Amino acid sequence: MSNRNTIQAIRGVEDLLPVQAPLWHRIEDAARDVFATFGFQEIRTPLLEPTPLFARSIGEATDIVEKEMYTFDDKGGEPVTLRPEGTAGAVRAYVEHNLSEQLRLAKLYYMGPMFRRERPQKGRLRQFHQIGAEVLGSAAPGVEATLLVMLKTFFERLGLESTKLEINSLGGPESRALYRQRIYEHFKPRIGDFCGDCQRRIETNPLRILDCKVDGEKTRGAPQILDFLNDQDKEHWHAVLRRLEDAGLTFDVNPRIVRGLDYYTRTVFEFTTDRLGAQNTVAAGGRYDGLVEQLGGKPTPAAGFAVGIERLALLLSSNAKTVPAPHRPKLFIASLGAQAERFALLTMLDLARQGIWCEIDYEGGSLKSQMRYADRLGAEYVLVLGDNELAAKKGDLKRMSDGSKEPVELGKLAEKIA
């Protein structure tokens, strides 16, 4: 039972405990390794950004800007926001630091926390973590193919096989405007049958009605965007699909994917799974050819994606094969007496400098209690040190898995267990 004076974490903001950290490390390390082989470089942007950055990029009529952002005025009266997604900050940095002058094609990735005030549930938190990647500087359909093959390779590296790629095109501004008007005309006469959010969206962002989680079934039979693509958008769409087929990537065309952010154009996609319930999207993204110019830069085509780390961890933790073995000390030194305790501490520190994890019991205690502690830590070997071992400058190294022992000279301990 917790003390009533105990302060607990904010709802929807969770601690990452030591037992969970190895899986997160594995996810992050795999991303860095795979993305680097595709030529991507890391960028780190602030958690706190000017509020207009998100209002202008994401769209003032989106759920994120209207209801979910953590926004406040700082002490100077400037409106600031905890970042709800990573693309806007990456594009802001691209423009601010003139990366287009330094990089003919900017291939960037990032990872870290994002913040949205949503109703917490499985796979959806108020502080959540994403791994994202962006390509800025090319309108070629090969960019989408690169991003999607890289994502699939990342999933394969993690041993994740239960994802499905769904893809759609929203067209460029001309195609999208025509489709938006057609969707408005389709739903307006019966919008009273839909949820409150959809009744609001019909005037501000009618495409989001297609993404409704409450009345999604009522959108069946709506006009499909692929029927409204102009010749240029249609050519780009089919070129993307051909490249995915050439690369051996399987996918389903899903005309209902519209994404919740206003900056998307042309290709949009999601990797989904059937193992997370309602929150079934593991990764999502698409092309956003107008965003750089919208944020003050030169016209620059771009595309990217984001992956939810919490959702990946949920998927991987359900399969013992994909969970990394716990990190365990190589050696535990059980000491008996003041001189042995001093020698054990100095030996532990020396081994750590050489890259070998060794543990001791700082509190000392009986040999029995120290052996229990070594067992709880999962140490691979145990060395018991007392006056006799110090005098002889040697002891017995015990392998905990089978209880076998072998003699070791104390001066050659690192060499013996390395």
Helices and strands as residue ranges (DSSP letters): H 21-37, E 41-42, E 48-50, H 51-57, H 63-63, I 64-68, E 70-73, E 79-82, H 87-96, H 99-102, E 106-115, E 127-136, H 141-158, E 164-169, H 173-187, G 188-193, H 196-204, G 206-211, G 216-219, G 225-228, H 231-246, E 252-253, E 265-272, E 281-287, H 291-294, E 302-308, H 309-317, G 320-322, E 331-335, H 338-353, E 358-360, H 367-377, E 381-385, H 387-392, E 394-399, E 405-409, G 410-412, H 413-417
